């Protein structure tokens, strides 16, 4: 596959918008992404945006993941969420051992990958040559259209007194069962269902150390994929995909609301655009979203340098992502508050943006209590908790 530029990637994303918009209601009804959307994502080549060139990818930067996800989420928040995760997970696979990359991309360079970091009902044990995993993993967005899943797991350390060994595992679709659990009022099109493993063997080469990845951006794949793109800590980059989708959805909601104000009249035939309070709300909401975009884009510049990201900078980035989400939620709440009762009809697209933005902002990645506590501690010279110091 030939190389493309950042601008060409964004142009490809924009070309999909009319088709994505036309399937938005269908995704709500299916409670997952229509296969036509996934086919479009693959045909565009954009799920390879952050994939290593040696496997047929483009090795574009996180800025490309941001801009393409942003544009698709403007058209349909759930589609943008799932698209961004497909791009992100290809970046994540580049950190895995070479054999794991071969297992996936050697067979299908357009393989779709899901993930789950929530596993309260799971058990992983160490065995000869790898691990055995059983249990239920939750909130796996896009699992229906995925060929593989990346799952968090932990086992007791082999060193006495050491914390549990935290790792990411890579599991093919044939080894897990999808549970139809995604019956929600929001983000319906993400299909974030649970998946179940029953005594599945995971070979050693499809796992690696989560702590080293979180703390130093280190993984076995660094030995082969040695660009700065593949040297960033995990949680400095994961939220980029999710924040881009949330920002795009919020700006999409704003543009929909703004156009409605320009053309709508009240029951007494007064032009809504002539109402002073609406003009002020437009100014406030647009400024809030501009501030969110500015904070987010400034944060992304840090990810394009060769300088290692230390704990302070990593937590500052995570604080910024969380605060960006908070600004988006506040902006869209104001939009809905000043949209009138007609926006509550199921046929009105604004209510879908509202529901999806609200749900997106509630993702654990954006929990400002947790993020604020971690950043506040390190800013004030207080030690982090053992778990936060390892996996933040």
Residue pairs with C-beta under 8 A, 6 or more apart in sequence:
1 45
1 48
1 56
1 57
1 58
1 109
3 53
3 58
4 12
4 45
4 58
4 60
5 60
6 60
6 61
6 63
6 64
6 67
9 46
9 49
9 58
9 60
9 64
9 67
9 68
10 64
10 67
10 68
10 71
12 44
12 45
12 46
12 68
13 44
13 46
13 67
13 68
13 71
13 72
14 71
15 44
16 40
16 41
16 44
16 72
16 75
17 71
17 72
17 74
17 75
19 36
19 37
19 40
20 37
20 40
20 72
20 75
20 76
20 79
21 75
21 76
23 34
23 36
23 37
23 76
23 79
24 75
24 76
24 78
24 79
24 189
24 349
24 352
26 34
27 33
27 34
27 37
27 76
27 78
27 79
27 188
27 189
28 78
28 188
28 189
28 352
30 189
30 191
31 182
31 183
31 184
31 188
31 189
31 191
32 142
32 144
32 145
32 182
32 189
32 190
32 191
32 193
33 78
33 79
33 82
33 142
33 144
33 145
33 189
33 190
33 191
35 145
37 79
37 82
37 83
38 112
38 145
41 47
41 83
41 86
42 110
42 112
45 58
46 68
46 83
46 87
47 83
47 86
47 87
47 90
47 110
47 112
48 56
48 57
48 58
48 90
48 109
48 110
49 57
49 58
49 60
49 64
49 65
49 68
49 87
49 90
50 57
50 58
50 59
50 60
50 61
50 62
50 64
50 65
50 87
50 88
50 90
50 91
50 94
50 229
51 57
51 58
51 59
51 90
51 91
51 93
51 94
51 105
51 109
52 59
52 94
52 101
52 224
52 225
52 230
53 59
54 224
54 225
55 101
55 105
55 109
56 105
56 109
57 90
57 109
58 64
59 227
59 229
61 229
61 303
61 304
62 229
62 237
62 240
62 300
62 303
62 304
63 300
63 304
65 84
65 87
65 88
65 91
65 240
65 241
65 244
66 240
66 244
66 296
66 297
66 300
67 244
68 83
68 84
68 87
69 80
69 83
69 84
69 87
69 241
69 244
69 245
69 248
70 80
70 244
70 245
70 247
70 248
70 251
71 80
71 248
72 79
72 80
72 83
72 84
72 248
73 79
73 80
73 81
73 83
73 84
73 244
73 245
73 246
73 247
73 248
73 249
73 252
74 80
74 248
74 249
74 251
74 252
74 255
75 252
76 189
77 187
77 189
77 245
77 246
77 248
77 249
77 252
77 352
77 353
77 356
77 357
77 360
78 187
78 188
78 189
78 190
78 356
79 189
80 244
80 245
80 248
80 249
81 141
81 187
81 189
81 190
81 242
81 245
81 356
81 360
82 141
82 142
82 145
82 189
82 190
82 191
83 245
84 241
84 242
84 244
84 245
85 114
85 115
85 141
85 142
85 241
85 242
86 112
86 113
86 142
87 241
88 237
88 238
88 240
88 241
89 113
89 114
89 115
89 150
90 113
91 229
91 230
91 237
92 113
92 115
92 150
92 168
92 234
93 100
93 101
93 104
93 105
93 113
93 150
93 170
93 221
94 101
94 221
94 225
94 230
95 208
95 213
95 219
95 220
95 221
95 222
95 225
95 230
96 168
96 170
96 206
96 208
96 219
96 220
96 221
97 205
97 206
97 208
97 220
97 221
98 220
98 221
98 223
98 224
99 205
99 206
100 170
100 205
100 206
101 221
103 170
103 172
103 205
103 206
104 111
104 113
104 147
104 148
104 170
105 111
108 147
111 147
111 148
112 142
112 145
112 146
112 147
112 148
113 146
113 147
113 148
113 149
113 150
114 140
114 141
114 142
114 143
114 146
114 148
114 149
114 150
115 140
115 141
115 149
115 150
115 151
116 137
116 138
116 139
116 140
116 149
116 150
116 151
116 152
116 195
117 139
117 152
118 137
118 138
118 139
118 152
119 135
119 136
119 137
119 138
119 151
119 152
119 153
120 138
121 135
121 136
122 133
122 134
122 135
122 136
122 137
122 151
122 153
122 197
123 133
123 134
123 135
124 131
124 132
124 133
124 153
124 154
124 155
124 169
125 131
125 132
125 155
126 155
126 158
127 201
129 201
129 203
129 204
130 201
130 202
130 203
130 204
130 205
130 206
130 207
131 153
131 155
131 169
131 201
131 202
131 204
131 207
132 199
132 200
132 201
132 202
133 151
133 153
133 169
133 171
133 197
133 199
133 200
133 202
134 197
134 198
134 199
134 200
135 196
135 197
136 179
136 194
136 195
136 196
137 149
137 151
137 152
137 194
137 195
137 196
137 197
138 181
138 192
138 194
139 192
139 194
140 146
140 149
140 192
140 193
140 194
140 195
141 190
141 191
141 192
142 190
142 191
142 192
143 149
143 178
143 191
143 192
143 193
143 195
144 178
144 191
144 193
145 191
146 173
147 172
147 173
148 170
148 171
148 172
148 173
149 170
149 171
149 173
149 176
149 195
150 168
150 169
150 170
150 171
151 168
151 169
151 170
151 171
151 197
152 166
152 167
152 168
152 169
152 210
153 166
153 167
153 168
153 169
153 207
154 164
154 165
154 166
154 167
155 164
155 165
155 167
156 164
156 165
157 163
157 164
157 165
158 165
163 386
163 390
165 209
166 209
166 210
166 211
166 390
166 391
167 207
167 208
167 209
167 210
168 207
168 208
168 210
168 213
169 202
169 206
169 207
170 202
170 206
170 207
171 197
171 200
171 202
171 206
175 197
175 200
176 195
176 196
176 197
176 200
177 195
177 196
177 197
177 198
178 193
178 194
178 195
179 193
179 194
179 195
179 196
180 193
181 193
181 194
182 188
182 190
182 191
182 192
182 193
184 192
184 359
185 355
185 359
186 355
186 356
186 358
186 359
187 355
187 356
187 359
187 360
208 219
208 220
209 218
209 219
210 234
210 391
211 390
211 391
212 218
212 219
213 219
213 233
213 234
214 233
214 234
214 235
214 390
214 391
214 392
215 233
215 311
215 390
216 233
216 308
217 230
217 231
217 232
217 233
217 234
217 236
217 308
217 309
218 231
219 230
221 230
222 230
222 231
228 304
228 305
228 306
231 308
232 303
232 309
233 309
233 314
235 314
235 318
235 392
236 302
236 303
236 309
236 313
236 314
236 317
236 318
237 303
238 365
239 317
239 318
239 321
239 322
239 365
239 366
240 300
240 303
240 321
242 321
242 360
242 363
242 365
242 366
243 296
243 321
243 324
243 325
243 366
244 296
245 360
246 324
246 325
246 328
246 357
246 360
246 361
246 366
247 289
247 292
247 293
247 296
247 324
247 328
249 328
249 332
249 353
249 356
249 357
249 360
250 289
250 292
250 328
250 331
250 332
250 353
250 357
251 289
251 293
252 353
253 332
253 335
253 350
253 353
253 354
253 357
254 285
254 286
254 289
254 331
254 332
254 335
256 349
256 350
256 353
257 285
257 335
257 338
257 339
257 350
258 282
260 272
260 339
260 350
261 272
261 273
261 278
261 282
262 273
264 271
264 272
264 273
264 340
265 271
265 272
266 272
272 278
273 279
277 338
278 338
281 334
281 338
284 334
285 331
285 334
285 335
288 327
288 330
288 331
288 334
289 327
289 328
289 331
291 327
292 324
292 327
292 328
292 331
295 320
295 323
295 324
295 327
296 320
296 321
296 324
298 320
299 317
299 320
299 321
302 309
302 313
302 317
303 309
303 317
309 317
311 378
311 384
311 389
311 392
312 378
314 392
315 371
315 374
315 375
315 378
315 392
316 375
318 371
318 374
318 375
318 392
319 368
319 371
319 372
319 375
321 365
321 366
321 371
322 365
322 366
322 367
322 368
322 371
322 372
323 368
325 360
325 361
325 363
325 366
325 368
326 361
326 366
326 368
328 357
328 361
329 357
329 358
329 361
332 353
332 354
332 357
332 358
333 354
333 358
335 350
335 354
336 343
336 350
336 351
336 354
339 350
342 348
343 350
343 351
343 354
344 351
345 351
360 366
364 370
374 384
374 388
374 392
376 382
377 383
377 384
378 384
383 389
384 392
